[in-house]
Amino acid sequence: MYIPTLNVALMLDSIPFLLSGLGYTLGISLAAFFIGNLLGVLTTILGFLPWRPVKLLVRFYLSFLRGTPALVLLFLLYFGLPYQLNAVTAAIICFSLTSSAFIGEIYRGSIAGVDSGQWDAAYALGNRFLPTIRYIVLPQAVRISIPALSNVAMDLVKGTSLAAMITVPDIFQKAKIIGGRTFDYLSMYILVALIYWLLCIGIGNIQHRLEKYFQKKYT
């Protein structure tokens, strides 16, 4: 019976080729996280406005994107539109939209966690809704939301592996190429798993630094 084993030599030789796709993995992740945060903040603010049609639209947006698999949305954007999007563009749009729904809920919960006295004090000083949420409430909400946002960032980094399904040459696509060439998928997939793990460790370190920074700034 054939028992697959790790080919350490192949793994070491393949590292440069896999890392040549790291720019796509990190680029798509960073762009999606940035755009997702902008959309998440926007949906959060719109959700607090006292206009029922806007509230219903925001709820539908969040519910639909949280309940739709990223792969389905990715295929819809790349294969389902009447015009062909660039693969990288489709991936950025897909992961920006899906992450924005989760980020919007994170910010909504974090804002709800800010002491209501902050709102009362701001209104007592004559501030209106938008300046209050922008300058007083949102900075405190960001501090509360850092752990959850770091989880979204990790999910984005790992989730970009789906972009290989639409030919984006990221690290997972590179691993698939070497695996198909050598018929040693075990070694390649373990290697790429280790790379994703190291990237997530890096995000975790950034999370701890941000937590310490905001703790010193707002305590």
N, C-alpha and C positions, 0 to 999 in steps of 0.2 A: 504493500500500500504506500502511495506517495504521500509524504508528510512535508508540507511547505515549510521552508526555513527562511530566516532573514538573510539577505545578501548585504552585509554591512559595507563591503567594498563598493557595490553598486550604489548604495545609499549615499556614501560619501562623495562618489564621483558625480552624483546627480544633483547635489546641493546647489552648485552655481546655476544650473539650468532651471531648477525650480525657483530660485531666488530672482531669476530674470523676470518672473511674473509677479513679483512682490509689489512692483509699482502699481499694477492694475488692482491688486487686492486692497492695498492701502489707499490708493487714489479714489476708488469707488466708495470705500468705507468712509473716508473723511468727507467727501463731497455729500454723500447721503446723510451723514450725521449732522453736518452743518445745515443743509437744506431742511432736513427733518426737524431740527431744532427751531428754525425760523417758522416753519409751518405749524409745529407744535405750539409755539408761543402764540401764534395768530389764532389757532383754533381755541386755545384756552381763553384768550381775551374775548373772542367772539362769544364763547359759551357763557361768559359772565354778564354779557349785555342783556338788558331787559326787553329783548325783542324775540317773541316766540318763534317766528319763522326762521330767524337766524339760529336760535337754539336747536330747532328740529333739524336744520341742515347740518349743523356741527355734529349732532348725535348720529345722524345717518352716515356722515363721513367717517367718524371714528368707528362705528359699528361695522361698516362694510369693510374697511381696510384691516381692522383687527380680526375679522372673521374670514378673510380671503387669504389662502396660501400664497406666499411670495412667488412660488414657482408658477402658479396660475397667472398671476398678474404679470410676471416677467414674460411668459409666453404670449399673453394678450398684447402686450406692448410691442413685442418683437415680431410676432407672426400674425397677429389679429388685426392690426391697423391697415387701412387702405394704402398707406405709404410706408416704406421701409425705414425704420429708425436705425441709426448706428447701434451696434451691440452694446458698446460702453454707455452710450446715452440712454438706451432702454434700461440698462442695469441701474444707472444712477437714479432715473425717474422712479423705477420700481421700488428700490430700497429707501429712497427719500419718502415716498408716500407711505409705505408700510411702517417705517420707523416713526414718522410724524404722528401717526395715530396713537402709538404707545407712549411717545414722548408727551403728547398733549394730555393724556390721562395722568401721566406722572406729574406734570406741572399743575394740573387741576387739583390732584390730591395734596401736593406740596403747598399750594396756595391755601387750601382749606386748613392745612396744619399751622399756618401762621396765626398768631394770636389775634383775635378779632379786635382787640384794643388798638392794634396798629392802624386798622382802617378808621376806627372812631377818632383817634388822635389826628390822623391826616385830614379827615373831613372837618374836624373842629378847627383846624388851622386854615381852612378855606381851600384845600386841594380838591381837585375833581378826580373822577374815576381813573382816567388814563395816566395822569402824573403819579397818582397814588400807587397804582399797580406797577408802573415802570420803575419808579425811583425808591419805593419803600417796600412793597410786598414782594415783587419778583426777585430782587437780590436775596432776600431771606429764603424764598422758595427754592432758588437754585441750590443753596447750601443743603437744604433738606433732601433735594432730589439727586444729589451726586451719586450715591450708591446705585440707585435705580437707573440713572443715565449711563453709568459705566456698564451695567448689564446690557443695555441696549447697544452700546458701542461694541461689546464683545459679540453679541448676536449678529451685528452687522458684519464684523470681520469674518465670522464663520459663515454667515449667510451668503457672502459674496461668492462662495464656492458654487452656488447655483448658476452664476453667470457663465460658468464653463459650458452649461447646456446650450448657450446661444453663441458659442465660439469665442468668448472673451478669453485671451491667453493669460489667465491668472495662474497662481501657483497650483491650484487643483487641476486645471487644464494641462499644465506642464507635467504633473504627475501622471495623468491619464496617458499622455503621449509616450512617456518612458515606459509605463506599464504595458501599453500595447506593443511597444517595440521589443521589450525583453520578456514579456509574458510573466513578469514578476510584479503583480499588482500588490501583493502583501507588503513587500518592502517599500514600495512607493507610497502606499496609502498610510503606512505607519510613519514614514518620514514626513509626509505633508501634515499628518495629525500633530506631530511634534512641533512643526513650524507654527501651526495655528495656536497650539498651546503656549508657545513662547510669546506670541503676539498678545495673547490674552493676559499673560503674566505682566507684560509691559503696561497694558491698559489698567490692570489692577494697581500697579505701582503709581501710575498717574492719579488714580482715584484717591489713594491714601495721601498723596501730596496735596491734592485739592481740598480734601477734608481738613487737613491740618491748617491750610491757608485760610479757609473760610472760618474755621473755628477761632483762629487768632483774630480775624478781622471783625467778626460779629459777636464776640463774647468778651 
